[in-house]
Amino acid sequence: MRKVISYLFCFIMMLSFASCSKDAMIGMEKAKDKVASDIGAVVDDIEFAANELINDDDGDYYYLKFKKDGKLYTYKVDAVSGDIIEKNSDDDYDDNTDEQIEESTTDENTIASNQAQDDDSLVEEDTTVSETTSTTK
C-alpha cells in the first residue's frame, strides 16, 4: 500500500511540475513586446515573418523574425525569463535581395554553361586533329 501511495505522490508531483513550467512561460505576445521595445518600436508597426516556440537542448525560446523600416531582424527570447538570448539585424536588407540573388545565380549559371560549351568545342577540335593525324599515317 505504501508503494502505491509513493508512486501516486510522485506521479502527481511530476504532473504539477510539468504544468508549472508551461504556465511559467511569458507567451508569444510578451516576447513580441520585448523585441519591439528593444528596437524602440510598437508591435503593431512590425511585420513579423516568423514567430514560433522552439524546444531544444538549450531550453525553450521564442524565435522571432521581422522587418521594420527596411531592416530585417531575428531574435531569440527565453520563453520563461523573457530575456533576449540572441539578436541579429541586417542593415542592408532590401525587399529585392531575393531577386538580386536569383539574377546573380542565373548569371553564374550562364557563365558556367558558356564555359562548358567552350570546353566541349576544344574537345571536338582535339578529336578532329587526332582523326586527321591517324588518316595521314
N, C-alpha and C positions, 0 to 999 in steps of 0.2 A: 504494500500500500504506500509506503514511503517513497519507493521508486517512482510510482505513478505520479504522486504529488510533486516530486522533484522534477520529473520530465515536464509535467504540465506547467510548473512555475517557470522553467527555462524557456519553454515554448512561448508563454505569454510575454516574458521579458524580451525575447527576440522580436516578437511582433511589435511591441511598444517601441523598441529602438529603431526598427525599420520605418515605422510610421513617423517617428520624430525626425528622422533625417530628411525625409521628403518634405515634411511640413516646415523644416528649418530653411528651406531654400528661399531665396529672395524673390524668385519669379522673373519671367521674361520682361515684364513691363518695368520693373525696378532696374533690371540690367540695362534696358534701353535708356531709362532716365539717367543712369550713371554715365554712360558713354556720351550722351547728349550734353550733359553737364561738363564732362571732361573737355569737349571741344567748344564749349560756350554756345550751345545751340538748344533748341527746343525739339522734343521728339517729333512733333507734328511737321517740322521743317526738314526732316531727314527721310530720305528714300532708302529703306532697308532692302538689300538684295538677298540677304540670307540671315536667318537667325534660328539657332537650334540649341538644344541642350545636349551636351556631349558628356558621355560617361566613359572614362578610360582610366588607365593606371594612375594618372596624376590627380584623379578626383573628378568631381562634377563641375563643369563650367559652361557658360553660355558663349557660343561663338556668334559674333555679330559682324556682318559685312554691310557697308552702306556708303552712299555717296552724299556729299554735301559741298556745295559751291565748287563743283568740278574736281573735287578731291575724293579719292577712294580710300576708305578706312577699313581696317579689320581689327577687331577687339576680341579678347578672351576675358570674361568676367567670372570670378569664382562664384559658383551657384549658391554657396552658403554664406560666405562673408561679404560678398558684393565687391571685393577688391578687384581692381583691374590687374590681371595676371600678365597680359601682353597686349601691346597695341602697335599698329603699323599704319602709316599713311603714305600715299603716293601723290606727291605734289604735281607730278606731270601727267596725271590721269586725264585722259580725253575720251569722250564717247566714241571717237573714231579710231581709237587704238586698235580694236579688233580688226577693223577694216585695213588699217595700215599694216598690221602683221600679216593678214591674208594676202595683200598685194605684194609684200616683201617675199613671202613664201612662193607665190606664183612666179615672181621674177627669178628667184633662185632656181625653181624647177625648170624654167625656160632656159636658163644658162646651162644647167646640168644636161638638159635634153640636147642643146646645141653642141655641147662638148662630146656627148655620146655619139652624135651623128658625125662629128669630125673624126672621132676615133674609128668609127666604122669605115669611113671613106679612106682613112690611112691603111686599114687592114685590107680593103679591096685593092688599093694601089699596090701593096706588097704582094698580094696574090697574083695580080696581073704581071708584075715583074718576074716572079718566080715561074709562072707559066711560060712567059716568053723565054726565059733562060733555059727551061727544060726543053723547049721545042727547037732551040738553036743548037743544042748539043748533038 
